[in-house]
Amino acid sequence: MRFLKNWAGVLTGMAAGLGALTASPAAAETLLVEAGSVIMDAGSEPSGPMTIVVIDGTIRDILPAGSDDLEVYAVEGSRVIDLSDKTVLPGLIDLHTHLSGDPSGEFWRAATTPPEYFTFIAAKNARLTALAGFTTVRDLGSRTDQVTQMLRRATAEGLVPGPRVVTSARTIAIIGGHGDVNGFTEHVNDVLDSGFTCTGAVECAAKVRLASQYGADLIKITATGGVLSQQGRGLEAHFSDEEMRAIVSTAETLGLRVAAHAHGARGIEAAARAGVHTIEHGTYLDDQAAQVMRDSGTTLVPTLMALRGVSEGLGSGTYTPVVESKIRAVQPLMATLVSRARQFGVPIAFGTDAGVFPHGRNAEEFALMTAQGMSNREALASATTVAARVIGLENEIGRIAPGYSADLIAVDGNPLADVTVLEDVDFVMVRGRVIE
């Protein structure tokens, strides 16, 4: 009894202490980021020297360097970050990543690797992605049920260095199609099945609800076959029109957007007509499919780096013969994808499919986009203001402005003159936290 009474006293003291702590909130952290020049957004020109005031992870003010108005922010405990020889611009956004995966043609590793291991892979890749200048990512398909949802929380809370994560979690696929478990015996397929395949409109709608229950920020479907799956049956439509309409309408009732992996032209057309928000890859885009995308307001996320990454493994035994033949078939098409989309008036946003190639190389996508006709400014916009709008965060990220999240990167040079300078980022801040 004396033990219990003693602990009761301790707990009472702790409660009083916690009450005192909550009654006196900690002072807000103030950072003064001194920049040689600032690109506020992709539509702006570089400024002269400026100071960006960041308080508790939010941009409070942007003032000319040396301005008298800065005195009010030079409070005790404020910190100065000297980037006076750098260009500071908004953090970049990659709309198509797979943080819990690393490139490999060894599809069988899904049957030999415990799911917990992918959490460590995801944490490693989150840091690499942030250091590459990407302060927000949309993760479209993870290796285990909760890895990216937990990574989303860990990066938001500052437990793990990395970007803001918007995730679809698992991918909804047809049974036996791209996104389902393939290439194993029936018993192993059953063990690895994540429960996100469906047949028929009712069942597909139920899988959307299940994804929402599991914490998905959006829905990802594999609307057509894929290049890296083990089937060699083509890249056209997988879901029926009725199934895709059910997926999109159910997602909309839950406030979720839909991203559709789609290669074949008729699959692209069907997905856009059903109302998906983005087409991922879009390899065989033709005039008819583009017209539907244009009319539906569907955005293309071309993922040109995916082809570069997998092409680097051709002839090395990395991929099975079935996969190699599909890679070679899409090479000439991906070399003209962005130019075709622009010709047809299809909006384009930045996404790479990182995970198919090593994470951290995301910015190499910019050079591939400009090689197909995009200007440096358009390419930068695709990874900032345009991408922010795609994920519904245009009032929070994608530009440097008061009230926006302090997602900042710094580079040498001017990316509006040469977008490839973004391949070498010197400083990264996510939500006001410097990524080391």
Secondary structure, 3 states (H helix, E strand, C coil): CHHHHHHHHHHHHHHHHHHHHHHCCCCCCEEEEEEEEECCCCCCCCCCCEEEEEECCEEEEEEECCCHHHHHHCCCCCEEEEEEEEEEEECEEEEEECCCCCCCCCHHHHHCCCCCHHHHHHHHHHHHHHHCCEEEEEECCCCCCCHHHHHHHHHHCCCCCCCEEEECCCCEEECCCCCCCCCCCHHHHHHHCCCCEECCHHHHHHHHHHHHHCCCCCEEEECECCCCCCCCCCCCECCCHHHHHHHHHHHHHCCCCEEEEECCHHHHHHHHHHCCCEEEECCCCCHHHHHHHHHHCCEEECCHHHHHHHHCCCCCCCCCHHHHHHHHHHHHHHCCHHHHHHHHCCCECCCCCECCCCCCCCCHHHHHHHCCCCCHHHHHHHCCHHHHHHCCCCCCCCCCCCCCECCEEEECCCCCCCHHHHHCCCEEEECCEECC
